[in-house]
Each structure stands twice: as C-alpha cells, then as structure tokens.
Amino acid sequence: MSRRLAIRGVGVVGGFGTGREALLRALATGGGPNGTIDVETPEGLKTFPAYLADASGIRSFIDEQKLRRVDRFTQSALLGACLALADAGLLDRVDRTRMGLVLATGHGALGSATELLDSILDDGDAFASPLLFARAIHSAAASVVSILLGIRGPCLTVSQMAMLVPMAFSTARQWLLEGRADQVLVGGVDGYCKVLGYCRERFFGEGNRGPISPLAFDEQTAVAAEGSAFLLLTRDEGVPPRYGYLDKVAVGRVAGPTLGLPEDVLVLVGADGHRHCGSRYVELLPPTAQVAGFAPIYGSLPTGLAFDLVIAALACERGLLWLAPTAKDPVISSQPTVLREEVEIGNRPIYCLKLDKEGWFGWVRLSPVDSKFAVHPDA
C-alpha cells in the first residue's frame, strides 16, 4: 500500500479573509494586519495591529440556530473545516462514518476560560456559567465540529504548542495508513482574547507592532493573529490529487549540527517574528537551501504551520511558490537563499518546518504529483 496521502481539499480563514481565493490574493499582493486590538496595561490603554479573522461566513454552511451557543473560536474552526469539505466536493455528503478529525490548537479556548474565571469571581462558583465551562475545554471545538458536521470517526485535539501541527498531521497520517478512517480533516485553529493581548504586551512590549519580519532574527516583530487552516486527506487511490501529496512527517529532538534535509531543499519556515525561536532555522538548514517565511500573510499564532501547509498545497496545485513578503533580510551572514521572487517548483517537494527554543523540530513534506517523493515517500 502506498504510504503517501492525497490532499483533496483546503479550507482557510484569517486576517487575509476567507477561503483559498482570499489567501491567493494576499499572496499575490502582500499581507498585513487587517485590524487593531486595545490592550489595558498599567501604563494605560495601548493599541496594537492584529490579524483578525471574520468567522461570520459559517452561516452559509450551518443553520444560525445551531450556532447560538458556539463561540467565535469554535466558529472559526467550523468555517475552516466546512471550506475544506466544500473544496473537496464532500460538503453535501451525509455519511461521514469513516471520516476522522484532528484539530490542533495552541491557546485553545482561552477567551472562554478567562470569561469563566471572571464569572466565578463575580458570582461565586455556585453561579458560574455552565455554558462557559463547556466552551473553556480545549477539546470543545473539535467536539462541536464533529457533532455539527456528523463526523463519526476518531476525533482528537492536539495542544502541545510548538510541535502541535506536525503532531496533528502525524496522527492523521497514521490513522489513514492503519485504516482507522478513509478521510481525515486535519488542521489548526487559534483565537484572540483580551488576556492574550495583555500577556503579549507584558512579554514583548512594542515588539507586537511589526511589521512581521520572520527572517530578521535579531528583532521581536510578531503580531497577534487568529484563524484556522484545514486540509482534507485521504489515502492514495490512484487518482492524481488536486493539491499533490503529503508524503512524510517527522518530529523529534535536534541531535546534530543539521536536520539532514537535502542540500537544495525548499523550506517554508515556521518563524513568525519571535526572536527567541528564530535563529536556529539558519543554523540547521543547508547553506544551499531556499527558504521563505509567510507569517506576514497570516500573522503570529501557534498553529501558523497549518497555514504554511495550505500555502504549500496551493503551490503544488499551481506549480508556483509566491514571493515571501519578508520585511528585512536575515542578520546572519552564513545563510540559505531567501526567496525574493516567484519560484516555479516543478517537481520539487516543499518542506514546512517548525523549530522551537527547546531543541524540538517538526516538518511535513508535501510533493507535487510528479515528484519522486510522491512515488517513494521514504526516500
């Protein structure tokens, strides 16, 4: 049995807009924050730019009555999942007995959790909101998505911060290869709330203002963001998939001076403007690698790698990787080549890579239909 997985659909929502066409427009014209957030600090009210998602489009897919008690965080996850199903032509499919769901989230339902704590402080634990309690659980979003979309296969929430997206895709791949499901919706979602804004300001100060420069590792430039990004995966059934193949996932600890990637590797790096996580990308990649960072399109959030995977899938479809709109050059002189213009990828695979400051790495490899890795994924 082939160990490659077919990518049948993508769904995405973020500060750039809703759907693959909105993402393509942002990639063509350059991204940037679409809104602002107000943060109350001991020094007074401060305003910062932000990438804010509009999940109101979910009402095109789910009856409004069913959404009455669903928070914005979960609505964003629902919208990304519905868009991926629609893109794959499976939105009207009733029987989803053999479909699985893996949802990655870093901050989870932090907004509902802090509202729950506020209700306890205001009214006492005997009168705390049961609705907020249900929403505050990290796995609540995946439960709501599976219930409203009738997904009856295995369902899992992954919430381990830096490596959560590679682990989510590793799990989805294992389910499909083991025959536990025939299709798997897998992706990431994160939201914004006032407490998160306050914490970011206390940790990063004026570094929240951007513009995001993912490859300028001497500065803190991350800008708060929210949104969701999903892929629909199936086993390779012999029919060439629209978005190519997901053929390998790797997660582990860095054990040497490099990650052992090919010399001419094409990498979308998960650097999103956080200074303390960024510099190892240059240290561990081959000097002949080609790299791009797309955080300026979607912002800084724990599940950013899921957006990179959607961008890589679109590149496999179109045979073209767009210019990465990085604001500044890397400051390290010994460096891989930073992409400055559109690149025809041909049959080259794309690695979506995430590193953290604790020495962990995770990457997911996507390959066009005619790539050698699509045929021999363990090469």
C-alpha positions in Angstrom: 0.0 0.0 0.0 1.2 3.5 -0.9 2.3 5.5 2.2 1.6 8.8 0.5 -1.6 10.7 1.3 -3.7 12.6 -1.2 -4.6 16.2 -0.4 -8.2 16.6 -1.6 -9.3 20.0 -0.2 -8.1 23.0 1.7 -10.0 25.5 3.9 -8.6 28.6 5.5 -9.8 31.8 7.3 -7.6 34.5 8.8 -6.7 38.2 8.8 -6.4 38.0 4.9 -10.0 36.9 4.5 -12.0 33.7 4.0 -11.2 30.9 1.6 -8.4 29.9 -0.7 -9.1 32.8 -3.2 -8.6 35.3 -0.4 -5.3 33.7 0.6 -4.2 33.7 -3.1 -5.0 37.4 -3.3 -3.0 38.1 -0.2 0.0 36.0 -1.5 -0.1 38.0 -4.8 -0.4 41.5 -3.2 1.3 41.1 0.1 -0.3 40.7 3.5 -0.6 42.7 6.6 -2.7 43.3 9.7 -6.3 44.0 9.0 -7.3 45.4 12.4 -6.2 46.6 15.8 -6.6 45.5 19.4 -6.8 47.6 22.5 -4.7 46.4 25.5 -5.2 47.7 29.0 -1.9 48.0 30.7 -0.6 49.6 34.0 0.7 52.4 31.8 -2.7 53.0 30.2 -4.5 51.8 27.1 -2.3 50.8 24.1 -3.4 49.9 20.6 -1.6 47.3 18.5 -2.1 45.9 15.0 -3.6 42.4 14.6 -4.7 39.8 12.1 -8.3 39.3 13.0 -10.5 36.6 11.5 -14.1 37.0 10.5 -16.0 33.7 11.0 -19.4 35.1 10.0 -19.2 33.1 6.8 -20.0 29.9 8.8 -23.7 30.9 8.5 -23.5 29.9 4.8 -22.9 26.4 5.9 -24.5 25.9 9.3 -28.0 27.0 10.4 -27.8 30.0 12.6 -30.0 28.4 15.3 -27.3 25.7 15.8 -24.6 28.4 16.2 -26.4 30.3 19.0 -24.1 28.9 21.7 -21.0 28.4 19.6 -18.2 30.9 20.4 -16.0 32.7 17.8 -13.1 30.4 18.4 -15.2 27.3 17.5 -17.0 29.1 14.7 -13.6 29.8 13.1 -12.7 26.1 13.3 -16.1 25.1 11.8 -15.6 27.5 8.9 -12.2 26.2 8.0 -13.5 22.6 8.2 -16.5 23.4 6.0 -14.4 25.2 3.4 -12.1 22.2 3.2 -15.0 19.8 2.7 -16.6 22.1 0.1 -13.3 22.4 -1.7 -13.1 18.6 -1.9 -16.7 18.3 -3.1 -17.7 16.5 0.1 -19.8 19.1 1.8 -23.1 17.5 0.8 -22.0 14.0 1.8 -24.3 12.8 4.6 -22.4 9.7 5.7 -19.2 10.6 7.5 -18.9 7.4 9.5 -15.4 6.8 8.1 -14.1 10.4 8.5 -11.8 11.4 11.3 -10.9 14.9 12.7 -7.6 16.1 14.2 -7.7 19.7 15.5 -4.5 21.4 16.7 -4.8 24.5 18.9 -2.1 26.3 21.0 -4.1 28.8 23.1 -7.3 26.8 22.9 -10.5 28.4 24.2 -8.6 30.9 26.3 -11.2 33.5 25.9 -14.0 31.3 27.3 -11.7 30.1 30.0 -11.0 33.6 31.3 -14.6 34.6 31.0 -15.5 31.5 33.1 -13.0 32.7 35.8 -14.5 36.2 35.7 -18.0 34.7 36.3 -16.7 32.7 39.3 -15.1 35.9 40.7 -18.2 37.9 40.1 -20.9 35.5 41.1 -19.2 32.7 43.1 -18.6 29.1 41.9 -22.2 28.1 42.6 -23.4 30.5 39.9 -20.5 30.2 37.4 -21.7 29.9 33.8 -22.1 26.2 32.7 -22.0 27.4 29.1 -18.6 29.0 29.6 -17.4 25.9 31.4 -18.3 23.7 28.4 -16.7 26.2 26.0 -13.5 26.5 28.1 -12.3 22.9 27.5 -9.6 22.7 24.9 -11.3 19.8 23.1 -14.7 21.5 22.9 -14.1 22.9 19.4 -13.3 19.5 17.9 -16.4 18.1 19.6 -18.7 20.8 18.2 -17.2 20.4 14.7 -17.6 16.6 14.7 -21.2 16.9 16.0 -22.4 19.6 13.7 -20.7 18.1 10.6 -21.7 14.5 11.5 -18.1 13.2 11.7 -18.3 9.8 13.3 -14.7 8.6 13.0 -11.9 9.2 15.5 -11.6 12.7 16.9 -8.6 14.2 18.6 -7.4 17.6 19.9 -3.6 18.3 20.0 -2.5 21.2 22.2 1.3 20.9 22.8 2.2 24.4 21.5 5.3 24.4 19.2 5.0 20.9 17.7 1.3 20.7 17.7 0.7 21.0 13.9 3.3 18.3 12.9 2.0 16.0 15.6 -1.6 16.5 14.4 -0.6 15.6 10.8 1.4 12.7 12.0 -1.6 11.4 13.8 -3.9 11.9 10.8 -1.4 10.1 8.6 -1.2 7.2 11.0 -5.0 6.8 11.1 -5.2 6.7 7.4 -2.3 4.2 6.9 -3.8 2.0 9.6 -7.3 2.1 8.1 -8.9 3.7 11.1 -10.5 6.3 8.7 -11.0 6.8 5.0 -10.8 10.6 5.1 -9.3 12.9 7.8 -9.9 16.6 8.3 -6.8 17.9 10.0 -5.8 21.5 10.7 -5.3 24.2 13.3 -7.2 27.0 14.9 -6.4 29.7 17.4 -8.2 32.8 18.6 -7.5 36.1 20.2 -8.8 37.4 23.5 -8.0 40.3 25.8 -5.9 38.3 28.3 -3.7 37.0 25.5 -3.3 40.6 24.3 -2.3 41.7 27.8 0.2 38.8 28.1 1.8 39.5 24.8 2.3 43.2 25.7 3.9 42.2 29.0 6.2 39.7 27.3 7.1 41.5 24.1 6.2 45.2 24.6 6.5 47.3 21.5 7.7 44.2 19.6 4.0 43.5 19.0 3.8 46.2 16.4 5.5 44.5 13.5 5.8 44.5 10.6 6.4 40.8 10.9 9.9 40.0 9.7 10.2 36.2 10.1 13.8 36.0 8.9 15.2 39.0 10.9 16.2 37.0 14.0 17.6 39.9 16.0 14.3 41.6 16.5 10.9 40.8 18.1 8.3 41.6 15.4 5.5 39.1 16.0 1.9 40.5 15.6 -1.1 38.8 17.2 -3.3 36.8 14.9 -6.2 34.3 14.8 -7.8 32.0 12.3 -8.0 28.4 11.1 -6.5 26.3 8.3 -7.5 22.7 7.4 -6.6 20.1 4.8 -8.7 17.1 3.9 -6.5 14.0 3.5 -7.3 10.5 2.0 -5.2 7.5 1.1 -3.7 7.5 -2.3 -6.4 5.9 -4.5 -4.5 6.3 -7.8 -6.4 9.4 -8.9 -3.9 12.3 -9.0 -5.0 14.8 -6.3 -5.5 18.4 -7.0 -3.0 19.6 -4.3 -0.4 16.9 -4.5 0.6 14.5 -1.7 1.5 14.7 1.9 4.2 12.0 1.9 6.1 12.3 5.1 6.0 13.8 8.7 8.9 13.9 11.1 9.0 15.1 14.7 11.9 14.8 17.2 14.8 16.4 19.0 17.7 18.1 17.1 20.6 15.6 17.5 23.3 17.1 15.3 24.5 20.2 13.5 21.9 19.8 10.8 18.4 18.3 10.3 19.7 16.0 7.5 17.5 17.7 4.8 18.5 17.6 1.1 21.1 20.3 0.1 18.7 22.0 -2.4 15.7 21.8 -0.1 12.8 24.3 -0.5 11.5 25.2 3.0 8.7 27.2 4.4 9.9 28.1 7.8 7.6 28.5 10.8 9.4 31.5 12.1 6.8 34.2 12.8 8.7 37.1 14.3 9.6 35.7 17.7 13.2 36.4 18.3 13.9 33.6 20.8 12.7 30.9 18.4 14.1 32.1 15.1 17.8 31.9 14.8 18.1 28.1 14.7 16.4 27.9 11.3 19.5 29.4 9.6 21.9 27.3 11.8 20.3 23.9 10.9 19.4 24.4 7.3 21.9 23.6 4.4 23.5 26.8 3.1 22.2 26.0 -0.4 18.6 25.7 0.8 15.9 28.1 -0.4 13.7 29.4 2.3 10.5 31.6 2.7 8.5 32.8 5.6 4.8 33.6 5.1 3.9 34.8 8.6 3.4 38.4 7.2 0.4 36.9 5.3 -1.4 35.3 8.3 0.3 36.7 11.5 1.8 35.1 14.6 -0.1 32.2 16.2 0.8 28.8 17.5 -0.9 27.0 14.6 0.9 29.1 11.9 2.4 26.0 10.3 -1.1 24.8 9.3 -1.3 28.0 7.1 2.1 27.2 5.6 0.8 23.8 4.7 -2.2 25.3 2.9 0.2 27.7 1.1 2.4 24.7 0.1 -0.6 22.7 -1.1 -1.7 25.7 -3.3 1.9 25.8 -4.6 1.8 22.1 -5.5 -1.5 22.8 -7.4 -0.3 25.7 -9.3 3.4 24.8 -9.7 4.4 28.2 -8.3 5.6 29.5 -5.0 4.9 33.1 -4.5 7.2 35.8 -3.2 7.6 35.7 0.6 6.9 39.3 1.7 9.7 39.5 4.4 10.3 43.0 5.6 14.0 42.6 6.4 16.9 40.3 5.5 18.3 37.7 7.9 21.1 39.2 10.0 23.2 36.0 9.9 25.8 36.2 7.1 26.1 32.4 6.6 22.6 31.8 5.4 20.4 29.9 3.0 18.9 31.7 0.0 15.9 33.8 0.9 13.3 33.7 -1.9 12.8 37.2 -3.4 10.6 36.4 -6.4 8.1 33.8 -7.6 9.6 30.3 -8.0 8.4 27.6 -10.3 8.7 24.5 -8.1 8.5 21.9 -10.9 8.5 18.5 -9.2 10.4 19.7 -6.1 8.9 18.8 -2.7 8.2 21.5 -0.2 9.1 21.1 3.5 7.1 23.0 6.1 9.4 23.3 9.1 8.9 24.3 12.7 11.6 24.7 15.3 11.4 25.7 19.0 13.8 27.1 21.5 13.9 23.8 23.5 15.5 21.8 20.6 12.5 20.2 19.1 11.8 20.1 15.3 8.9 19.1 13.2 8.4 19.1 9.5 5.8 18.0 7.0 6.7 17.3 3.4 4.3 18.0 0.5 5.1 16.8 -3.0 3.6 17.6 -6.4 2.0 14.7 -8.3 5.1 14.1 -10.4 7.7 14.4 -7.6 9.9 11.4 -6.8 9.0 11.7 -3.2 5.3 11.3 -4.1 6.2 7.9 -5.5 8.8 6.9 -2.9 7.9 8.9 0.2 10.5 7.3 2.4 13.4 8.4 0.2 
